[in-house]
């Protein structure tokens, strides 16, 4: 048996621990605590988020420190840019004289929204989370340039904000994994649809930490399915690397993770809410980022179809992707080709990282050598 548990005759079933407050979990880093400024931050629709500024100290004069906003993927958090066990992106940015800002938007595992049932769509992230964070940062940095480095769903929702004209004047954007043209494998799309229909009456999210739910839980079949043909015995790794929350996709190249990062996967990636699947499914079927709310007037600022509004993009964009991306496949190359044909006036470039998957472009032990240089070169040419 893959999973160990206590004697079922003597142990009571563990109750699932659900976070009910919006208190942010502490960031895990090796920076001087005095340089990490946690900023109380609520969006205009009243949702508590996390916004963190990393003080550069005296590494560069204040007027010569461009700011860089880092956006994580769904169920991840700002922790993905701060790995203490390896050279991380924040380290690289600080050494180059940038001022990193990290946003934990409402899909962050540092916040409880994915588990407590506070429902939202990616429209909310595009309309509130990202524009509100950008406005707040600009009140602090003044006229200094502001760049964005965005990963996965953080990048996808940013594309909606950009094509809505809600974040004008960015100095440059690095998009990793997916941007305007999401593309999933057929089996991933099919499993996503089946999961949404078959599981929505039984569960509200798909967990990743087997230790929290236990063997005698309604989630056990999902972990068992994820363990099929898995080369790693760790249940969290299985449901992420071997299954991507049950979709059959692969989130990273396994050997690129250090042992420490591998052991922290349940901390770095949280539960996936099923309530978001209908919007994600609509986006995937359209092969572009589309608005979910068609009748609610609050969302009219967002375009119905972000690709059709791509002419509003007013900043250079670097589309970055690993050649072995097992989740979004060649979405970024597709995006580059489509935009080059439909909007040739845009400054869009595409770079593929050989041998890398999806998450390991930031979490990988060699990312500082193989990936971060492309990001820093792009930023440096435009600072």
MIDRENVO-960419 format. One record per residue (C-alpha): residue in one letter; z, x, y. Coordinates in pm, whole numbers, padded with zeros to 5 digits, always signed. Example, Ala and Ser with C-alpha at 12.3 -4.5 7.8 and 13.67 -1.06 7.14 Angstrom:
residues 2
A+00780+01230-00450
S+00714+01367-00106
This chain:
residues 383
X+00000+00000+00000
X-00091+00129+00344
X+00199-00017+00538
X+00568+00039+00466
X+00829-00222+00537
X+01190-00289+00451
X+01305-00497+00154
X+01189-00854+00230
X+01490-00997+00047
X+01740-00841+00285
X+01549-00809+00613
X+01481-01093+00850
X+01134-01125+01002
X+01124-00940+01332
X+01071-01149+01639
X+00778-01044+01852
X+00896-00883+02174
X+00712-01039+02464
X+00738-00899+02813
X+00804-01176+03060
X+00852-00979+03382
X+00589-00802+03588
X+00787-00479+03608
X+00552-00189+03550
X+00619+00040+03256
X+00676+00396+03372
X+00377+00628+03379
X+00382+00912+03130
X+00290+01238+03307
X+00400+01595+03375
X+00357+01590+03752
X+00642+01654+03993
X+00797+01306+04034
X+00804+01361+04410
X+00423+01366+04416
X+00383+01030+04240
X+00404+00738+04482
X+00431+00397+04319
X+00319+00140+04577
X+00437-00223+04560
X+00114-00419+04547
X+00014-00782+04508
X-00333-00927+04526
X-00423-01206+04766
X-00390-01453+04477
X-00030-01339+04424
X-00057-01122+04112
X+00165-00813+04088
X-00039-00503+04002
X+00026-00130+03994
X-00111+00107+04256
X-00019+00474+04240
X-00102+00756+04478
X-00081+01118+04368
X+00018+01342+04658
X-00185+01661+04673
X+00094+01848+04852
X-00047+02139+05051
X-00348+02200+04825
X-00587+02088+05099
X-00563+01980+05465
X-00513+01607+05509
X-00850+01555+05681
X-01036+01732+05399
X-00899+01531+05107
X-01140+01263+04987
X-00966+00986+04793
X-01069+00890+04441
X-00974+00552+04294
X-00947+00557+03914
X-01007+00232+03723
X-00906+00208+03357
X-01061-00012+03088
X-00926-00340+02959
X-00596-00304+02764
X-00568+00059+02879
X-00380+00172+03191
X-00355+00447+03450
X-00194+00657+03175
X-00541+00733+03036
X-00605+00959+03337
X-00268+01137+03321
X-00234+01262+02962
X+00041+01527+02974
X-00071+01682+02644
X-00406+01805+02776
X-00590+01884+03097
X-00657+01540+03241
X-00881+01399+03512
X-00602+01384+03771
X-00538+01756+03716
X-00904+01831+03771
X-00924+01617+04086
X-00611+01773+04237
X-00743+02123+04175
X-01062+02032+04360
X-00877+01897+04663
X-00909+01522+04600
X-00635+01262+04644
X-00621+01047+04327
X-00529+00679+04346
X-00473+00486+04023
X-00497+00109+03996
X-00339-00083+03710
X-00539-00404+03737
X-00434-00721+03556
X-00576-00604+03223
X-00342-00302+03212
X-00106-00253+02919
X+00156-00142+03175
X+00165-00509+03277
X+00245-00808+03051
X-00043-01041+03137
X-00243-00981+02817
X+00054-01102+02608
X+00232-01364+02817
X-00060-01599+02850
X-00126-01567+03222
X-00495-01640+03192
X-00759-01476+03402
X-01125-01382+03385
X-01314-01078+03501
X-01403-01279+03812
X-01040-01237+03921
X-01056-00861+03879
X-01383-00839+04074
X-01274-01077+04351
X-00910-00979+04396
X-00786-00670+04213
X-01047-00412+04306
X-01132-00523+04664
X-00764-00567+04754
X-00682-00220+04620
X-00973-00066+04811
X-00860-00234+05133
X-00505-00109+05085
X-00619+00247+05017
X-00838+00246+05325
X-00544+00150+05542
X-00379+00471+05423
X-00669+00716+05422
X-00843+00608+05742
X-01196+00747+05773
X-01174+00982+05478
X-01435+00926+05202
X-01336+00704+04911
X-01492+00754+04567
X-01438+00548+04252
X-01434+00666+03890
X-01435+00364+03661
X-01417+00326+03285
X-01545+00043+03063
X-01439-00303+03188
X-01303-00141+03503
X-01660-00029+03568
X-01814-00360+03466
X-01595-00559+03705
X-01652-00300+03979
X-02026-00369+03948
X-01956-00733+04031
X-01745-00636+04333
X-02018-00402+04455
X-02303-00650+04418
X-02088-00909+04596
X-02054-00671+04892
X-01674-00672+04860
X-01632-00292+04850
X-01891-00158+05096
X-01913+00199+05213
X-01789+00384+04905
X-01885+00750+04905
X-01993+00738+04541
X-01918+00573+04207
X-01891+00723+03859
X-01933+00454+03594
X-01838+00543+03238
X-01947+00345+02932
X-02095+00031+03086
X-02199-00095+03427
X-02448-00378+03494
X-02616-00419+03155
X-02361-00449+02871
X-02507-00413+02523
X-02310-00455+02200
X-02415-00408+01841
X-02517-00727+01663
X-02221-00723+01426
X-01979-00666+01715
X-02124-00961+01904
X-02106-01180+01592
X-01745-01084+01514
X-01647-01145+01874
X-01787-01496+01855
X-01625-01571+01519
X-01290-01433+01631
X-01292-01650+01939
X-01363-01964+01741
X-01158-01905+01425
X-00848-01743+01574
X-00800-01921+01907
X-00585-02194+01754
X-00358-01946+01574
X-00311-01646+01803
X-00349-01571+02172
X-00403-01195+02150
X-00486-00918+01905
X-00212-00651+01893
X-00261-00284+01819
X+00093-00172+01728
X+00167-00277+01371
X+00529-00167+01408
X+00592-00444+01661
X+00448-00729+01457
X+00556-00619+01108
X+00402-00675+00766
X+00506-01040+00734
X+00317-01171+01035
X+00005-01372+01108
X-00161-01052+01230
X-00146-00874+00894
X-00493-00992+00779
X-00646-00841+01094
X-00485-00505+01025
X-00584-00526+00660
X-00946-00594+00757
X-00942-00302+00998
X-00811-00070+00726
X-01117-00118+00502
X-01301+00212+00454
X-01079+00375+00716
X-01032+00751+00690
X-00705+00751+00888
X-00386+00593+00744
X-00245+00496+01083
X-00275+00116+01139
X-00313+00150+01517
X-00591+00402+01477
X-00758+00177+01221
X-00765-00129+01445
X-00897+00079+01739
X-01115+00353+01591
X-01234+00163+01285
X-01247-00187+01428
X-01197-00212+01808
X-00959-00511+01790
X-01146-00658+01493
X-01499-00639+01637
X-01617-00366+01400
X-01694-00125+01685
X-01561+00229+01726
X-01377+00336+02040
X-01370+00715+02005
X-01471+01016+01798
X-01159+01070+01589
X-01156+01450+01581
X-01173+01469+01961
X-00814+01347+01998
X-00516+01581+01984
X-00242+01485+01739
X-00019+01389+02032
X-00281+01160+02188
X-00351+01007+01847
X+00019+00930+01802
X+00028+00765+02147
X-00261+00522+02089
X-00029+00220+02076
X+00107+00324+02417
X-00232+00402+02570
X-00405+00083+02456
X-00247-00259+02443
X-00322-00603+02298
X-00654-00775+02367
X-00623-01137+02491
X-00849-01388+02321
X-00862-01593+02640
X-01101-01339+02791
X-01354-01368+02506
X-01556-01662+02645
X-01634-01472+02964
X-01707-01150+02780
X-01930-01341+02540
X-02123-01497+02827
X-02170-01153+02983
X-02288-01003+02655
X-02539-01282+02590
X-02680-01249+02941
X-02699-00868+02905
X-02562-00845+03255
X-02241-00921+03446
X-02233-01291+03525
X-01976-01504+03701
X-01755-01728+03489
X-01644-01978+03752
X-01938-02195+03857
X-01751-02482+04024
X-01441-02321+04175
X-01523-02250+04541
X-01285-01952+04548
X-01533-01747+04347
X-01847-01823+04546
X-01830-01478+04702
X-01932-01336+04364
X-02299-01345+04262
X-02390-01565+03967
X-02579-01269+03822
X-02480-00919+03934
X-02807-00759+03822
X-03005-00996+04043
X-02788-00886+04336
X-02809-00512+04262
X-02997-00447+04587
X-02659-00477+04763
X-02533-00157+04600
X-02500+00081+04894
X-02364+00396+04731
X-02483+00662+04483
X-02388+00581+04123
X-02355+00818+03827
X-02389+00636+03495
X-02199+00836+03233
X-02188+00774+02857
X-02118+00952+02532
X-02412+00980+02295
X-02193+00835+02016
X-02060+00535+02208
X-01978+00296+01926
X-01885+00006+02153
X-02141-00027+02433
X-02417+00170+02257
X-02685+00279+02509
X-02586+00032+02782
X-02585+00300+03050
X-02933+00430+02970
X-03055+00072+02967
X-02894+00016+03306
X-03059+00325+03451
X-03402+00222+03322
X-03367-00137+03443
X-03249-00037+03791
X-03516+00233+03822
X-03775-00038+03757
X-03623-00324+03956
X-03445-00139+04239
X-03613+00203+04270
X-03460+00258+04615
X-03109+00288+04468
X-02953+00631+04406
X-02873+00593+04035
X-02849+00884+03792
X-02770+00890+03421
X-02591+01160+03223
X-02527+01153+02849
X-02244+01356+02696
X-02355+01487+02354
X-02120+01416+02066
X-01877+01196+02260
X-01788+00834+02200
X-01631+00591+02444
X-01262+00660+02513
X-01271+01028+02425
X-01473+01096+02740
X-01131+01081+02911
X-00882+01112+02623
X-01057+01389+02431
X-00907+01736+02397
X-01227+01892+02531
X-01308+01634+02801
X-01208+01874+03080
X-01481+02113+02966
X-01747+01870+02847
X-01711+01567+03075
X-01510+01627+03391
X-01755+01885+03523
X-02024+01617+03553
X-01785+01397+03750
X-01672+01677+03981
X-02029+01793+04045
X-02129+01438+04142
X-01831+01399+04375
X-01869+01746+04522
X-02232+01687+04622
X-02127+01380+04822
X-01787+01466+04972
